[in-house]
Amino acid sequence: MFSSNAFAAVSGSLPAGFMQWYVGLMILAVIVGTVADMIHKGSAKYFFANARKSRAQGKPVNKASIAAKTLAVDVLASGEFCNPRRRVAHLLTMYGFILYVVTTAVMVFVYPTAATPTPALVPQLWWLGGLMVMVGGYWFWFFIRVDVAAEGSSPLRLMRADLFILSLLASVTAGLLWAWLQASGSAASWLFFGLYLLATTVLFGGVYWSKFAHMFFKPAAAFDKRLAEADGTNMNLPLVSRDDPAQRERHSMELLRDAPMDMGLGIKREAPRHY
């Protein structure tokens, strides 16, 4: 089961090239959705304007060094998360998703049919990536995201921002169940294959309405912030170093100290634990 290409096994019952066309459409949907999101929010315009401001007003800095630090700390290690549980859940989901998507593309485009045997390592990595997404995603949803006692909100409340994580979990869960049922010879595998396509379409087709596009411009935002800190163009912002945990902790405590403890709930609010 863990060494068989589920896409190749199902290709004989689908029109020729169906999965290749489907994956291609999903890639196109991500590109269109991301560009539309950036135009709607003005993200690219903001970053270009900030870059011009830095060149005009900021002191000279080593942009290559800042870019390398952004990549190593903010992108690869998710340094934006102070809470270690949140960071681990995010890293599991992020790297699992990357592994899952890459191996899916390999199986669909390089080994599309049973006539081109798939090396056992590829589907094994596909399963590993999917399981990493499920561990990180369900951990976040049930034990981190719903930690809303500090906000006084219902854990059952759903928002548009939840579209990405819910559609991602639905897609991966349905995909792994489909592969497992297919390997077991169950007729129910086609039901889960349909659910897999539906959830995946929502995931990639809903980029404009979800937080999916964040993964593309968040690195740019992190780089822009580090650049502003380095060249001095952030002087109108609170001087809190992102690389000094003690300073960040003191700043957080000052904010908590100045904030009212009774927010109309008639009780003392507990400190947030999920971010």
N, C-alpha and C positions, 0 to 999 in steps of 0.2 A: 504493500500500500504506500509506504513512505518513499519508495524508489520508482514509482510509476508516474508517467506524465498524464494527468487527468485530461488535459486539453487534447492530447494526441488520441487518447482512447475515445473521446466523444466526437472527434472530427469526422469519423465515418458516417455519422448520423446527421451531420449538418451540411449545408451548402458549402461548396469549395471556397476556402478563404474566408469563411464567416468570422472566425475569431480574429484573424488579421485585420479585417475591415472594422470590426468592433473596437479593438484596441486602438487602431488608428483614429477612429472617431472620438474615443475618450481622450486621446492626446490632444486632438484639435479642440475639444471642449474645454480642457484645462487652459490652453493657450488663449482662447477667446475669452473665457471667464476671467482669467487673470488680467488681461489687457483691459477689459471692460471695468473691472474692479479698480484698477489703477487710475483709469480715466475718471471714473465716478468720484473717487476719493481724492484725486489730485496728488497721489503719492509720488509719481515720477516728477511732477512739476515742483513739489516741495523739496525733493532731494536735489534737483538741479539748482533750485534757487539757493539752497543752503550751501551747495558746493561753490557757487559764485560768490556768496557772502564770505565763505572761508578764504577764498583766494584773494578777495579784496581787503578783508579786515584782519584775518588771522595771521599769526606768526608762522614762519616756515616750519613744517613738521615732516617726519619720515612716514609718508603714507603707506609705503610697502610694509613697514614694521607694524603699523596700526592695522592694516588689512590682515596680516598674518596673525596678530593677536586676536582680532575679531573672529577669524576662522577657527582658531584653536580653542578659544574660551567661550565665545557666544554661540557659535554654530555647532562645532563638534562636541563640546562638553555642556551645552545648554547652561552657560554661566549665569543667565538672567534669573534662574530659579534659586532662591535662597534656601527654600525648604528642601532637604535632601530626598524626602519621599516623593515630592512632586518632580524633582529632577530625575530620579531613577525611573519613575513611571513614564516621563516624557521621553527619556533616552531609549527605553525599551520599545515604546511605540514608534519613535522616529526611525531607529535603525531596523526594527522589524519591518516597518512599512517599506523602507528602501529596499531591503533584501527581498521582500515579497513581490514588489513591483518589478524589480530587475529580473528575477527568476521567472516571473510570469511572462515577461516580454521574450526571454530566451526560449522558453518552452513553446510559445505561440509562433514565433517567427523563425527560430532556428530548427526546432524539432516539432513541426506542426502535425505530423501524422506518425502512425506506427511504422511506416516505411523508413523513417529516420529515427532509429533508436536513441532515446534520451539517456545520457549518462546518469547513473543513479544519484550522483551528488547534487544535480540541479533540482529535482523534485524534493530531495531531502532538505536543501536550503530553503525551498519554497515553504515547506511545512514549518521549518524553524522560524522563518520570518513571520508567518501567519500566527504561530503560537506566541511569539514575542509581542506582536500587536495586541493579541487577546489578553495576555497577562498585564501589559502596561495599560491598555485601554480600559479593561474592566476594573483594574485596581484604581485607576483614576476616577472612573464613573461612580463606583460603589463606595469607595473609602476615602477619596480626596475631594472630588467635585461636590459631593452631597454633604460635605462638612459645612453646612450653612447656618449653624447655630448662632454664629457671631452676627450674621446678617438678618436673622429672624425670618428667613425665607423657607418655604416648603421645599423639601428635597425632591418633590415630585414636579416642581415647576420646570417647564421646558422653555428654552429660548432659541432664537434663530442661531445663536452662536453654538448651540449644541448639535446643529445639523451635521457638522463635519465628523465629530467623534462618533455620533450614533450611526451615521451611514457607513463610516469606516468599519466599525465593529460588526454591523450587519453584513457588510460585504465579505469581510474576512471569515466571519463565523459561518455564513452560508457557503462560502467557497470550500472551506475545510470539510464541512459536513457533506457537501456534494462529492468531494474527492473520496471521502471515507465510504459513503454509500455506494458510489460507483465501483470501488474496489471490492465491495462486499457483494456486488451483483444485485443490489436492491433497486426495484422499479421507482422507489421514492427519490432516487438520485436526480431524476429529471425535474422534480418539483423544486429541489434545492438549487439546481442549476438555474432555473428560472428566477428564483429569489436572489441568487448570486448576481445575475445580470441586472435585475431591477435595482438592487442596493448599490451596485457598482455604478450604474447610470446616474443614480441620485448623487453619489459621492463625487464623481467627476463632472457631471452636468450641473451640479449645484454650486460650483466654485464661486460664482458671483454673489451668492446669498450666504455662503458659509465662511469659515475662517481658513479655508484651504489655501487661499492666495497669500495668507500671512507667511507661509513658509518660504515664499520667494522674496518678499520685500523686507522681512524682519532682519535678515543679515545686513541689508542696506541701511536699515534704521540703526542697527547696532554700530555699524561702521561710522555712520554719520555722527552718532553720539560720542564715540571715542575720538573722532576727529575734532569735534567741537570742544571737547575737554582738553585736547592736546594743544590746539592752536589758540585757545582763549576766547573763542566766539560764543561760549556758553556763559559768559560772565553775568548774564541776567538771570541765570538759573541757580537753584540751591547748590552750593559747593559741597556736594557729597561724592566722594570718590567711590566708583563701583568696584575698585580693587582693594578697598580697605574695609574688611568685614566689621571691625570695631566701630569705625566711623558710621557705617550704614546702620549698625545696631543702635548707636546713640541717636541718630537722626530718627529712626523708627520710634524709639522710646519717647523722644520729644514730641512727636506727632501724637502718640497715644496719651501722653501726659496732658497735652493741650485740648484733646478731644473730650467732649462731654461723655460721661459714663452712662448716663441715662438718656437714651434716644427715644423717649416717649413710650418705652415698653414697660416702665414701672419696675424694671429689674436692672441689675448691674450686668452689662454685656460682657461675655467672655472674649478673650483675645482670639483673633483669627488664627487658625492652625493650618490652613491649606494653601497659603501663598507667602 
